[in-house]
Amino acid sequence: EPDRPDMAIARQVLFLSAFLFLPHARSQPLRYSVAEEGESGSVVGNVAEDAGLAPAQLSARRARLASEDGRQLFRLELGTGRLVLAERLDREELCGQAATCTLPLELVLANPLQFLRVEVAVEDINDHAPVFPKEQVTFKIPETSHPGSRFPLVRARDLDIGSNNIQAYSISPENEYFSVSFGSQSEDEKYVELVLEKPLDREEQEEMHFRLIATDGGSPPRSGTTQIRIIVLDVNDNAPVFTKKVYVGKVLENIPEGSVVLSVLATDLDAGPNGDISYQFRQGLGQNDSPFLIDSASGEIKVTRALDFEVAEKFELTVQASDGGGLSAICKVLVEVVDVNDNAPELVVSSFTSPLPENALPGTVVALFNVKDRDSGANGKISCALEDQLSFSLRLAYKNYYELVTVSVLDREETARYILSVTAADVGSPPLTTTQTFTVDISDVNDNAPVFNQTSYTMYVRENNVPTMLVGAVSAADADVGPNAKVTYSLVPAHPTDKPPCSCISVNSENGDVFVLRPLDYEQVRQIEVLVHASDAGSPALSANVTVRLVIVDENDNAPLVLYPSQDSSPPSSELVPMSAEAGYLVTKVVAVDADSGQNSWLSYHLLRATDPGLFMVGAQSGEVRLRRPVTERDAMKQKLVVLVRDSGQPPLSATASMNALLLSDFSDVHLPHNHLPTADEGDSLTMYLIISLVFVSLLFLASMAAFVALKVCKRKELKGGHVIYGPGTLQGGLADAAAAGTLPHPYCYEISLTTGSGNSEFKFLKPILPNLPPQHCTTGGATDVEQDFTCGPITMEDVAVDNPGMLSGEQFNSL
């Protein structure tokens, strides 16, 4: 399939643009000559042989011909290396009347790229016969004309040049009255005149007819004829005479229609009708469409239509002045058209690349184009500029070919599209410009990692939550587009050697929703930290991590625990109160704790039941049981008390403490019933309980210290053992059934001294025996199938002070 003209021109432009950078271009062209009118396929020469190339190299190196004007007049035979005609050549059409006609070509070889200059000279043949502008010319000649009088004739025109042009004029049939004179007054001025050889006699012959023959010098010669008619007039013996032989005028090509270019003037010595002169054009060959008009009376030559310097630079006119007696004279008028800057530059794009990847290196060619201007001189000189652009620049490639190239690193996230305006301007006055806009889209490269909208996340969930509960979401944005900006989320260990993250938390890979997969217990774990990993879908993928801290919010799910008096003994413990005790006497103190925190652990004490309610009162915040009034003889010796301990949660939980009070007047002499007084067995039992408590607390302290050291070393390895569920899908087997295994008691130690035979008891509140350890990885008891990983910490003295504001300090207990 033949190349389309625009595709052929584009490829030729690419070959020419590369010519400037190739050191292999041949300096001397290959010259050939060919006669015009040759048949298509005629051999011009063997290019391969003359260039020193084998015919096989032409095909291997993809040889082709390119011409500057884009015309495909010749064809290269790759098999033989011969240059042949692609179509019939007409020298007159290609070069007009120029003395030489040379057609330049470029032989382009690829792989490696090489240019060879080829010039083909088109030789003229005698393929045009002389042609007269008119088929018949009439002369009115007075009979008084003297022999030797000359009558100018309009020359025939032959499109051939050199010897093939007109060489002679003759008359047929020959006659005794006239002859033809043909010659040159100067190098460019030739004339043909009819010469009167013998005086005329109108009475003898009123009209004459003969043919004027123009013959060229071709082989064989060609000729053209026109009829000459001679009318013999009587008595007009003076012909018009022009003031100049040649009139020259210059006119701007943008002159308005109807404007006067110049005026011609002829005079005649005759009077009357023989002296009246009229002017008209004598049209030569090719002048029938002349853009000028002459006033027959005044001789003014006017413009009838717009002129175009790019179409015709000058006009040659012949003006004939005729008097009323039939005599005439002719003169030549040369009108030169002066160029004005009326053509804006033209910009032709040969190649253009868009979109452009943002990682394109500086110097990447975006577009290749050439500029041209139909004007001449300064009006045709062109300069190109790129407007207000720092990332791109123009580079001259070859002659009037320019490249649009990058000069800096591109960033799609900063600028996704560039609107580049290239302006071509000539240097005319005023200058004309043409602007070509290039829209360069920048394609994305994965050069931006996801960025979370927060540096860290803190989420809250109430303990005893339902499984698969949504507690919040993380969100990361990627400045890239398309797959490079698609973010997925996952849980990862904080360090490569750590265990997998806690299996009780899951993150949705698509939207970043964070779920708690099973119920949590505030008394076992206060908060959990996991690392969320966000990764895009680029190649290679880029990622970012963020810490998510899950804070468990306490609920009132633990009732108060009464530590003193102990509720495990039966019958309840008894307190001794002297009969002489006054109002406000401290009978005992109820000590209770609550495993919850905050308001849920604020305890209040209330006297629920008593044998004599008016005798005792209980401190609402301290739990101290005191006498409301002095003891009287009417009061029962044995008083039974029930104290209600209630927390401040919603709904509140409570516990009761039962005790006995014995009213004695003399502690040493009175013998109480066995079931009312504390026995040695009861004292021993209480001492045993205290010893067991101290041992248990000591063992718990040692175990905690060992667990702290071990977990610090193994924390990251243990994070790898959990299960992570992405998205709110169905839970894996066993997770839905897993529940909190119970509440571990707060590790507090109390020391109680009871002195038999005395009404005073000593209660000391000691500080926690466990150190305040940092949050650590732990596993709750009671989960057999699925490991439950939490970040846990022990309860400190400060926790008790905050969680149990109603409890006494150590100094208050020591005062008991």
DRENGU-848904 format. One record per residue: x, y, z of N, C-alpha, C in turn; residue in one letter. Coordinates in steps of 0.05 Angstrom, whole numbers, plus 5000, padded with zeros to 4 digits. Example, Ala and Ser with C-alpha at 12.3 -4.5 7.8 and 13.67 -1.06 7.14 Angstrom:
REM DRENGU-848904
526448865156524649105156526449345156A
525749555142527349795143525850015157S
END
This chain:
REM DRENGU-848904
501749765000500050005000501750255000E
501450444982503150674981502750855005P
504950995012504851175035503051415029D
501551495049500051745046502051975046R
501452195033503352425032504152525059P
502152545078502952655104504752465119D
504352195116506052005129508852005116M
508952035090511552055077513052295086A
511652525087513052775096514052745124I
512452615142513352585169515852425171A
516052205155518452045156520852195145R
520352345123522552495112523552705131Q
521752825147522553025166524352895188V
523552655196525252515216528052455205L
528152375180530752325168532452575166F
531152795158532653045156533453145183L
531753115204532453215230534853065241S
535152815234537452665244540052725228A
539752855205542052905188544053075201F
543153265218544953455231546853315250L
546053085261547652955282549252715271F
549152675245550452435234553052515220L
555152405229557752465215558052315189P
556152125183556451955159555152065135H
554052315135552752425111554952485090A
554352405065556252435043556452725036R
558852825034559253115028558753184999S
559553004980559153054952556652904942Q
554853044929552352904920552952724896P
551152534892551152374867549452524847L
550652584824549252744804548452564780R
545952604770544952464747543452664730Y
542952584705541352754687539452574673S
537052684667535052534653533452724636V
532652634613531052804595528152804604A
526853034601524053044608522352874591E
519952824600517952674586518652374585E
520552294602521252004602519051844614G
518751594606516651424615517151334644E
515051284659515351184686516850914686S
518850894703520550654704523150684689G
523450904675526050954661528250974681S
530550854674532850854692534351114691V
534851234714536351474716539351414722V
539851224739542651144745542550934767G
544850814772545150614792546350744817N
544550794837545450934861547150754878V
546450504881548050324897550950304887A
551250274861553950244850555550494854E
554250724849555650984851556351044880D
554750954899555251004927556950794940A
557750594925559450384935558050194954G
555450144948553849964964552949724947L
552849504960551649264947548549294948A
547249194927544249214927543049084952P
544248864962543148744986543248925010A
545149105010545349295033542949485034Q
541949545010539649735009537249625025L
536649365020534449245035535049215064S
537549125070538349075098538249335114A
539049555101539149805116536649975111R
534549865100531949995096532250265082R
533550245058534050495043531450605032A
531250865031528951005019529751275010R
528051394993528551664982526751864996L
527852105000526352325012527052574997A
524952734991525352984978524453214996S
525653444992525053675009522153765006E
521053744982518353844978516253614981D
517153374987515353154991514353014966G
515153104943514152984918515752724913R
514352524905515552264899515852234868Q
517952364857518352354828520052124820L
521552014839523451794832522851564851F
523751334843523451084858526050934859R
526650814882529150664885528450364884L
529750224865529449934864531449804883E
530349694905532149574925533649334915L
532449194897533748954887536149004870G
536049224854538249274835539849524843T
538649694860540049944868539750164847G
537850124827537550324806535550544815R
536050784806534251004810532651034784L
529951014786528251014763526151234767V
524851304745522751504746520251384757L
518951534776516451444787514151554770A
514551764755512451874738513752044716E
512152124697513252284675513952554685R
516352654677517352914685516753124664L
515853354673515453584655517253804666D
519453864651521354064661519954334663R
518154404644516954664646515054684670E
513854464678512154464702513854484727E
516154344727517854334750519454594754L
520554694733522454914736521755164719C
519655154704518855384687520955454667G
521655704665523555794645526355814656Q
526955694679529555704690531555574671A
534055674672536055574654536855294661A
536855224687537554954695535254854713T
534954594713532854464729534054224743C
534654264769535954054785534053984808T
533553724811531853624832533553494853L
533553604878535153484900533653264914P
535053054921533952824935535752744958L
534652594978536252485000535852185000E
538052034998537951745001538451685030L
536451585045536651535073537051235078V
539251175093539850905100539650875130L
538350675140538150625169539850385177A
540550375203541850145214544550085201N
546550265203546550525216545350735198P
544650955211543351175196545451325180L
544851375154546651515136545051655115Q
545951895107544652055086546452085062F
545352055038546852105013545252304997L
546652514989545352724973545452634943R
543152664930542852584902541652824887V
542752904865541753124848541253014820E
538853064810538052974783537353224767V
538853254746538453484727536453394705A
534253544702532253484682532953644657V
533553504635534353634610531953684592E
532053914579529753994563529753844536D
527353784526527053674499525053854485I
525053834460523254014444520453894443N
519053934465516353824467514254044466D
514954294460513054504457513554654432H
511454704417511654864392511155164399A
512255344383511655634387508655684384P
507655874400504855944400504656244400V
503056344381502456634380500056694398F
500056924410497756984428495157014413P
495257094387492757124372492956974346K
490656874336490656734311490956924287E
490157174291490357374269491057644280Q
492857784266493758054273493158234249V
491858454255491058644234492658904237T
493858994214495259244214493859424194F
493459664203492459874185494760064179K
495660044154498160194147497460404126I
498160654131497560864111499160814085P
498060884065499460854039501861034036E
501961224053504261414052506661314068T
506361074079508560964094511060924077S
513360994087515760974072516960694075H
518360604054519760354056521660364080P
521860144093523460124118521860174143G
519360244140517760284164517360014178S
517460024203517359784219514759774236R
513659544237511159504252511559274272F
511559344297512159134317510058924318P
510958684323509258444325509658324353L
507558214363507758064389509057794384V
511157744399512657504394511057254402R
511657044388510656784396512156694421A
510956514435512256414460512656104458R
515056024466515755734466516655674494D
515355474507515955404534518655264537L
519755164515522455044517524555264520D
527055174526529155364530531455294512I
533355474511535855424495535255404466G
536455214454536155174425533355074418S
531954974437529254884431527255114431N
528155354438526455594437526455704409N
524855914405524456034378527156144367I
527756064343530256144330529856324305Q
527456314293527056464269524156524263A
523556744249520956804239521056834209Y
518856754196518756774167515856834158S
515556924133512956984121512356784099I
509956704099509056514078506156584070S
505656604045507756614023509356874023P
511656854013513357104012512057303993E
512357564000511257773983513357993982N
512958173963514958373958514658623976E
512558633990512058874006513158854035Y
513058624046513858604074515958384079F
517458424100519358224109519258224140S
520558024152520458004181523258054192V
523458224212525958274225525858164254S
527857994261527857864287530657894299F
530758004324533258044336532958124365G
535158204377535258274405536458554409S
535058714424536158984431537958964455Q
537558764472539258714495539058414501S
540458324523540458044529537757934535E
536058104547533358004555531258124537D
531858294518529858424502530058334473E
528058184465527958094437525458224423K
525758254397523458384383522958244357Y
520558274347519658174321518158404308V
519058474284517858704270517258634241E
515058754232514358724204515558974190L
517158924170518659134156517359184128V
516759434123515659514097517959534077L
517959374056520159374037519559544012E
517059604009516259743984513859913990K
513760163978511460333984508860203976P
506860263992504160153987502560333969L
500760203956498860363939496060243943D
494560403959491860303966490160253942R
490660413920488960373896489760113882E
492260043886493059793872492259543889E
492659563915491959333933491159443960Q
488659403966487559523991488159344016E
488259084013488858904035490758684026E
492258584045494158364040493858164063M
494257904056494057694076496457504073H
497757434094499857234094500157124123F
501856914124502256784150505056854161R
505156904187507656944201508256684215L
510656574209511456304220513756344239I
513456234264515656224284516655944285A
519255904283520555634282522655624304T
522555394320524555364341526955204330D
528955154346531355024337531554734346G
529354614352529354334361529854144338G
530053894344530453684324528553464330S
526453434313525853604290524753874300P
524954084284523954344293520854354293P
519854534311516954574313516454864305R
513954914297513255194288510455264296S
509955524296507255624301506655854282G
504155904275503456104255501156284266T
501056514255498856704259498356844233T
495856914228495057054204495557354207Q
496857474186497357754185495457874164I
493958074173492158214154493058514153R
493558604129494558874124492259034110I
491459244124489459434112490959694106I
490859764081492360014072490460244076V
491460444091489860684097491060924081L
489461104082490161334066490961564084D
493061704080493961964089494061984120V
494961834134495561894163498561834165N
500062044165502862014162504462034188D
503162064210504562074236503361874256N
505061714266504261504285504661614314A
503261504333503661584361506461514370P
507561664389510161614400509961634430V
510961414444510961414474513261584484F
512861684508514961844520517261674530T
516661414535518761234544518360964529K
520560834525520360564513519360364534K
520360404559519660214580518860374605V
516560304616515560424641515860214663Y
516960314685517360134708515860244732V
514360074746512960144770513159934791G
513160034817513259854840510759894856K
509659664866507159684880507159474902V
506159554926505959364948503859154942L
504358914951502458694945499758734958E
499658894979497058944993495759204984N
496459304960495259544949492259494945I
490559684952487659654948486859624919P
484759484914483659454887482759734876E
483359784851482560034838484760254841G
486960184855489060384857490660414831S
491660654825493260704801496060624805V
497160454788499860374790501760574777V
501160644752502660854737501060934712L
501961124698500661224674502661224651S
501761144627503461164603502361404586V
504161504570503461744554504761724526L
502961754505503961764477502862014464A
504462124445503662364430503562304401T
501862464387501562434358501462714346D
503262764325503363024313501063084295L
499562884288497262934271495063074287D
493263194272491063334284488463194277A
486363264292483763144286483762854295G
482062704281481862424288484462264286P
486262354268488762204265490662254288N
489962464305491662514328490362424354G
487962324353486662224378487861944385D
488861924409490261674417488561524437I
488461274433487161094453489160874461S
488960784486490860594497489460324503Y
490960114498489959854505492259664508Q
491759454523493759244527493859064503F
496258994495496658784476497458534491R
495458364494495958134512497757924499Q
499857854515501657634506500657374517G
502057164510501356894519501456884550L
499356784563499356764592498557024606G
497757234591497057484604494057544602Q
492557344595489657384593488357444620N
489657344642488457384668490057594684D
490957794669492558014682490858154703S
492058214726490558364747490558664743P
491058764718491259044713489259124691F
488559384692486659504672487759774665L
487659844639488660104631486360274621I
486360524629484360714620485060784591D
483260734572483760784544484261074537S
483161254552483461534546485861664560A
486261594586488361724602490961564603S
490861314598493261144600493961054628G
492161104648492661014675492260704677E
494160584690494060294694493260254723I
491060104728489960054755489959764761K
489859704788489759434798486759354799V
486159114788483359024788482858814809T
484958694820484558494842487058484859R
486758344881488958334900491458204888A
493758314895496258194886497458024908L
499157834900500457654919503257614910D
505157724925507957694919508857404917F
507657234934508456954934507556804909E
505556924894504656794869506156914845V
506457174844507857304822509357544833A
511957554827513557774837513658014818E
513057974793513058194774511258134750K
510358344736508658324713509858484690F
509758364666510758504642508358544623E
507758804618505458874602506259024577L
504758984556505159134531502859314526T
503359574523501259764519501559874490V
499259884477499259984449497560244449Q
498860444436497460704432496760724403A
494260764397493260784369491861054365S
492561184341491161434335488761374318D
487261594311484761554296485261464268G
487661504258488261424230489261144228G
489561004249490360714248493260674255G
494760894260497560854267497760794297L
499860644304500060554332503060544340S
503360534365506060484377505660314402A
507760184410507560014434509860084452I
509460034478511460054498511159834518C
513259794534513259584554512859704581K
511259574597510759654625511559424643V
513559474662514359274681513359364709L
511759194721510659244747511859044767V
513359154786514658984807512858984832E
512258754842510658724866512558714890V
512158894909513858904933512558734955V
514158564966513158384987512558545013D
510258475025509658565052509258325069V
509458365095509258145114506358065118N
505257915100502457835101502057535105D
504157395110503957105115505157035142N
503556925159504556845185506156595182A
508056545200509656295199507756055202P
508555835190507155585191508855385208E
507555245226508855055243507654775238L
509254585229508354325221509554115240V
507853975255508753775275509253515261V
511753405265512453155253511952925272S
512452965298511952755318511452885344S
509752735361509052845387508452605405F
509552615429509252395449507752495473T
505452375479503852435503501952195507S
501752085532502852195557505852125559P
507252255577510052225583510352125611L
511851905616512151815644513652015661P
512852035686513952245703516852185710E
517851945705520651885710522351915684N
521252055664522852105639525252265646A
527552185634530052325639530152595626L
531552785637531853045623533153005596P
532253145576533153115549531352945532G
529152835543527352675528525852845507T
525752745482524452895461521452855462V
519953065465517053055467515853105439V
516853295424515653355398517853445379A
517453395353519153485331517453635311L
518253875303516654035285518454205268F
517454305245518954495229517254735224N
518554965218517255215214518055325187V
516155465174516755595148514955835145K
515756015127514256265121514356315091D
512056365079511856405050513056675042R
513356865061514457125054517457085048D
518657305038521457305030522957505047S
525657495045527357685059526857675089G
526957905101526557925130523857825138A
521857855120519157765127518957465129N
520957325118520957025119522756905139G
524257075154526056965174524456915200K
524856675211523156585233524856525258I
523756585281524956505306522756375323S
523556175339521656025355522256065385C
520156065401520556105430518455945445A
519155835468517355695486516655875509L
514055915513513156115532513056015560E
514456145579514156115608514055825617D
516155675611516255395618519055325628Q
519255225653521855155664522554855660L
520554695655521054405653521654315625S
521154485605521554415577523154635563F
524354565541525754775525525754685496S
526454875478526654825450529554795442L
530054605423532754555414532754535384R
534454695371534654685341535854425333L
534454275316535354015308536854025281A
535554145260536754155234535354355217Y
536854555208535654775192533354895207K
530954865196528554985209526954775225N
528254565234526954355250527754395279Y
525754375297526154415325525154175341Y
526454125364525653915382524754045408E
522453945418521454025445522353805464L
524153875483525353675501524853755530V
525153555548524953605577527653705587T
527653875607530153975618530453915648V
528353815661528453755689526753515695S
526953415720525453185728522553265731V
520753095722517853145723516653015748L
514453135758513053025781510053045776D
508752815771505952825764504252925788R
505152865812503552955835503653255838E
505753385827505853675828504453795804E
504953695780503653785756503053545739T
500453495735499553255719499353315689A
499253565682498953635654500353905648R
501853915626503154155618501954255592Y
501254505592500354645567502654805557I
503854715536506254845525505555005500L
506255255499505655425477508255505463S
508555415438510855475422510055695402V
511455915402510756145385512956175364T
512156175338513956225316513356505306A
515356685304515056965296517057025274A
516157175254518057275234519057545243D
520857665227522057925235521058145217V
518658105205517458315189516458545207G
515458755193514458985208511659045198S
509559005215509858875241510258575239P
511458455260511958165258509358005261P
509257785247506957605249507757355265L
505957245280506557015297504556795293T
505356555299503656315300504256165325T
502256085340502555935365501455655362T
503155465370502355185370502255085399Q
500054975407499754875435500154575436T
501954495454502454205459501354145487F
499553955490498453875515499853605523T
501653625542503153385550502053285577V
500853045576499952915600502252755612D
502452755639504552615653503252365665I
504252125657503251875668504551815695S
503151675711503951625739505951405741D
507851445760509751235768509551205798V
509850965808509350925837511751025853N
511651285858513851415873512951545899D
510451475908509451585933508351355950N
509351335975508351135993505751236006A
504051046015501551136030502251296055P
500551486061500951656085498451646102V
498751566127496451556145495551846153F
493051876157492052146164492552216194N
493652026209494452076237497051936242Q
498652046260501251916267500751666283T
498651656298497851416313494851426318S
493751196325490851176329490351066357Y
488351186371487451086397484451026394T
483650776400480950696398480050586425M
477450596430476350516456474250306452Y
474150106471472149906470471549826499V
468949796505468249716532468749416535R
469549346559470049056565467448906562E
467748646558465448466554464048536528N
465548626509464348706483463348456468N
461648506448460648286431462948226411V
463147976402465247906382464848056356P
467048096341467148236315465948506317T
466648656337465548926341467349126327M
466149306312467649526298468349746319L
470949796322471749996342472950246329V
473450246304474550486291475750406264G
477150586252478350536225480850706223A
482750596208485150736199484850816170V
486151026162485951116134488651226125S
489451136102491951226090491351316061A
492551526053492151636026494851616011A
494651565984496951545967496751755945D
498751925942498652145923498752045894A
499351795889499351685862496451635853D
496151535829493451475818493451185808V
490951085803490650825792491550615811G
492650385801493550175819495750275839P
497250475831499350575849498150715873N
495650785873494350915895492450735910A
492050485902490250295915491650195940K
490550255964491750185989490349946002V
491849756011490849526026492149526054T
490649426074491549436102491949156112Y
493849136131494348876144495648926171S
495548726188496948736214499648606211L
501748726221504448616219505848636246V
507848476251509448496276510948766276P
511348866301512849116303515749086294A
516848846297519548786289519548516275H
521448466257521448206243521547966261P
522847996284523147756302520747726321T
518847916321516547896339514647686331D
512947606351510747426345508647566328K
506847426315504647546300503047726318P
501647926307500048106324497747966337P
496648096358494447976374492247876356C
491347626361489247516345486447616353S
486347786373483747886381482948136365C
484748226348484248466332484548406303I
482848516286482948466257482548736243S
483748766219483449006204482448936176V
480449076166479349026139481449116119N
482248946101484349006081483549216061S
480949266057480049446037479649736048E
478249756071477550026081478850096107N
480449916119481849986144480149966169G
477749856168476049826192477449636212D
477449716237478749556258476549416275V
476749156278474748996293476148856317F
474548826338475348666361473848396358V
475348176357474247926349472947776372L
473647826397472547686420472347866444R
470747786464470447956487473048006502P
473348246513475748316528475048366558L
477048346575476548376604478448586613D
477348806623478949036632480748956655Y
479848766672481448686695483848516686E
483848416663486148256653487948426635Q
486848606620488448766601487249046599V
488949246601488049526600488149636572R
490149556557490349656529492049466512Q
491649476486492949306466494149486444I
496549436437497849586415498449396392E
497749476368498349326344499449516323V
500749396303501949556281500449496255L
499249696243497749666218499549746195V
499649576175501349616151499549696127H
500149916115498750006091500549986067A
499749846046501349806022499749865997S
501049995977499650055952500149815933D
498849835909498949615889500949675867A
502849865872504849925851506849705849G
508649735830510849545826513449695823S
515249685843514849545868513049695887P
511749545905509849665923511249835945A
509950055952510950225974508950205997L
510050236022508350196045509050386068S
507250376088507650536113506350386136A
507250436160506150316184505150526204N
503250446220502150626241501450456265V
501750576288501050436313498150486320T
496650276327493950296335493750196364V
492850376382492650316411489750276417R
489050036426486249966434486049986465L
484450176475484150216504481450086512V
481649906532479249766542478049936565I
475549996562474050166581472649986601V
473050046626471949876648468949896650D
467649656656464849646663464549536692E
462349596703461949506731461049206731N
463049036729462448746728463648596751D
464748736771465848606795464648726820N
463548546836462348636862464548696882A
464048856902466148906923466848646937P
469348626946470348396961471148486989L
469848367009470348447037472848297047V
474848447055477348327064477248287095L
475948487109475748467138473148597147Y
471748477164472348217177471947997157P
473447777161473247547142470447427144S
469447367120466747257119466746957115Q
469246847117469546557113469046397139D
469446537162469146397187466246377196S
465546167209462846127220463146017248S
462146147268460446397266462146637259P
460846867254462247117247464047197270P
466147347263468047447283466547647302S
467647667326466447837347468448047356S
467348287361468848517371468048567400E
469948637417469448687445469148987449L
467049067462466449357467466149397497V
467649557510467349597539464749757545P
463549697567461049837574461550127580M
464050197585464650477591465250637566S
465050517543465750657518463750887513A
464851107505463251347499462451347469E
460651547463459851577435462251637417A
462351507394464651537375466751337379G
466451157398468450947402468650777377Y
471050717368471550557344471350267351L
469250137341468849857347470549687329V
470349737303471949587283471849747257T
473149637237473249767211472749557189K
470849607172470349417150472149497126V
473649317117475549357094474549197071V
474149327048473249197023474749316999A
475049166978476249256953474349186930V
474749326907473249266882475249246859D
475049026844476948976821476549176798A
474249306798473749506776475449756782D
475149956764476750196767474850436764S
475950676771474350916769471950916787G
469851026776467351046792466350776800Q
466850566783465950296789467250186814N
469450296823470850196847470450376871S
468950596869468450766892466450626911W
467250566934465650406953464450596975L
462050516983460750647005459650437024S
459650507050458850317071456350407085Y
454550217090451950277102451250057122H
450050147144449249947165446549837155L
446649587148444249457137442349357159L
443549217178441949107200443549117226R
442249147248443649137274441549067296A
442548927318440748857339439549117352T
441249317355440249577364441249787345D
439649857324440650037303441450307314P
440350397336441050657347443750667362G
444950427367447450417382449850457365L
449750377339452050377322451650557298F
453850647287453750797261456250707245M
456050737218458250647200459050887183V
461650937181462651157163462151077134G
460651257120459951187092462451157074A
464551307080466951297063469151127075Q
469251117102471550987115470850697122S
468350627126467650357135468050317165G
468650537180469050507209466350477223E
466250267241463850217257464450337284V
462850537292463150677317460550677333R
460850747360458450767376457051037371L
454551027367453051267363452551407389R
452251257411451651357438453151187458R
453251267482454551097503452850847508P
454250637517452950377523451550407550V
449250287551447650287576447150007585T
446149977609445649717620443349577606E
441649737594439349627580440149497553R
442549557543443349447517444049157520D
443248997500443948717499446948677498A
447948477512450748437513451848347485M
450348207470451148107444449648267422K
451148407406449948567384450948447357Q
449048387340449648287313449348507293K
451448547276451448767256451848647228L
450348767209450748707180451248967166V
453748997153454549237139454349187108V
453049367094452749347065454949507052L
456549377034458749517019457749536990V
457549776979456449806952458349996936R
458749916910460350086892458550296879D
459750466863458350686850457750646820S
457950396812457550336783454550346776G
454050326750451350326740450850076724Q
449249876734447949886761449949816783P
449549906807451449856829451449556837P
453749456846454049186857454749216886L
454049016902454549046931455248776943S
456248796969456848556985456248627014A
455948427031455348477059457548357077T
457848487100459748387120458348357146A
458348117157457048047182459048037205S
458348137229460148127251458448137277M
459748077300458448087326460048277344N
458648417361459848597381458948507409A
460848467427460248377454460748617473L
458648687488458748907507459648797534L
462048867543463148747568463948977587L
463348927613464049127634466949077644S
467748827645470448767654471448537637D
473448577620474448377602475848137615F
476948187640478547977653476747787669S
474547887680473047717697470747577684D
469847677662467447577650468147327633V
466547127636466846877620464646867600H
465346887576463346897555462646607547L
460346577537459646317527461546237504P
461845977501463745877481463145977453H
460646007448459846077421459946377417N
460646537438460646827435463446937435H
465346807448468046917450469846797430L
471846957422473846837404475446627418P
475746407406477346187417480046197406T
481746017418484545997409484645887381A
482645707376482545597348482045807328D
480145997336479546207316481946387312E
483446447333485846617330487946477313G
488246217319490146067303489346057273D
486746027269485746017241486346277227S
485846507240486346767228489246797222L
490946717241493846737236494746567212T
493546327210494146157187493346287161M
491046417161490146547136492146767128Y
493046917148494947137142497547027130L
498446807142500946687133500646587104I
498346457099497846357071497746587052I
496446807060496247047042498947157036S
500647177057503347287053504947107034L
504746847037506246657020505146686991V
502546696988501446716961502346976947F
502247196963503047456951506047446943V
507747326960510547306953511047146928S
509646916927509946746903508946896878L
506747036881505747196858507647406849L
509047536869511147736862513447616846F
514347386856516647256842515747166814L
513347056812512346966785512147206766A
511147426777510847666760513547766750S
515547766768518247856760519347676739M
519047416742520047226722518547256695A
515947296697514347336672515147596658A
515747806674516548066662519148036646F
521147906658523747866644523347686620V
521847466623521547286600519947416577A
517847566584516247686563517647906549L
519348056563520948266550522748146528K
523847916534525747786515524147656492V
521847536497520447386477518047526465C
517747776472515247916464514847916433K
516947966418516647986389516247716376R
517447506388516947236377514047146382K
512947216405510247126412508147256394E
508747506382506747646366506047496340L
507747296333507247156308505246926311K
504446856334502846616338499846656336G
498846906333495946946334494746926306G
492146926306490646916281489647196275H
489847286249488847546241486647506220V
484447626225482147596207481747876194I
481847886168481448136153478548156145Y
477448396153474648446145472748316165G
470348406163468248316182466948056173P
468647856165467447606156466747426179G
466347166174465646976195468146916211T
467846866236470046816253471046526249L
473646486253474746216252473646056276Q
473845796272472745626293474045666320G
472445696340473445726367473546006377G
473746206358473946486367471346586379L
469146506366466546606376465846496403A
467046256410466346136435468146216458D
470446346450472346426470471246646487A
471546636513470446846531472546896552A
472147116566473947186588473746976609A
476046896620476046666638475646746667A
475146986674474847056702476647286709G
476247396732477747636740479847556760T
482347636755484447596774484247796796L
484547736820484447936842486748116841P
486348366851488548556853490548456873H
493148476868495148366886495748556909P
493948576928494448746952494948556976Y
496348656995496948507020496048657044C
494748527062493848657087494948507111Y
495748647131496848527156494948597179E
493848397192491848437214492948317239I
493048467261493848367287491448387306S
490748167316488548157336489748067363L
489248207384490348147410488148037428T
488447787435486447657452486347787479T
484047827488483647957514483848257513G
483848367491484048657489481848747470S
480948977475478849087457479949237433G
482449247431483649397408484649197387N
484249267363485349107340487049287324S
489149177312490949337295490749227266E
490149417247489849347219491749527203F
493549407190495449567174495049517143K
494949737129494549717099497249757086F
498249547074500949557062500849627032L
503049717022503249776993503349516977K
502749526951502749276935505549166935P
505648906935508248766934509248736906I
507548786885508448756857509449016847L
511549026832512549276821510649376799P
510849626794509249746772510549686746N
509749456734510949366709509749506685L
511349546664510149666640508349466626P
506649576608504849396593506449176579P
505348926580506848706568504848506556Q
506048326541504448116528503647906548H
501147836547500247626566498147456553C
497547226566495547036556493646986579T
491047016574489046976595488646676599T
487946606623487346336629484546256619G
484146016615481545916607481145886577G
483045966561482745936532484545716524A
483445496515485045256509485545226479T
483645286462483945236434485245476420D
484745716428485745946415487346116435V
489746186428491346346446490346636446E
489946746470488947026473491347186481Q
492047386464494347556469493447836477D
494347936499493648196508496148346517F
495948596520498048756533496948826561T
498248726581497148736608499048886627C
498148956651499849076672498549036699G
500149016719499048976747497749236757P
496149206778494849436791496649536813I
497149786813499049916832497550036855T
499050146874497950286896496350526887M
497450656867496150896856493450816844E
493250586831490750496820488650466842D
489450346865487650306887486650576897V
488550766899487851026910485851156891A
486151116865484251246846481651086845V
481950816844479550656840477950626866D
479050666890477750626915478150866933N
477051096926477551336942476251316970P
474551126974473251107001474950947021G
477150827012478750657030480650827046M
481450727070483150877088486050857079L
487551057086490451047081491750867103S
494350817099495750647119495850777146G
496051047147496151177173493551157188E
491251167172488651147185488350867197Q
489250657181489050387191490750347217F
493050467217494850437240493550567265N
491650747261490450877284488250707297S
487550477283485450307294486350177320L
END
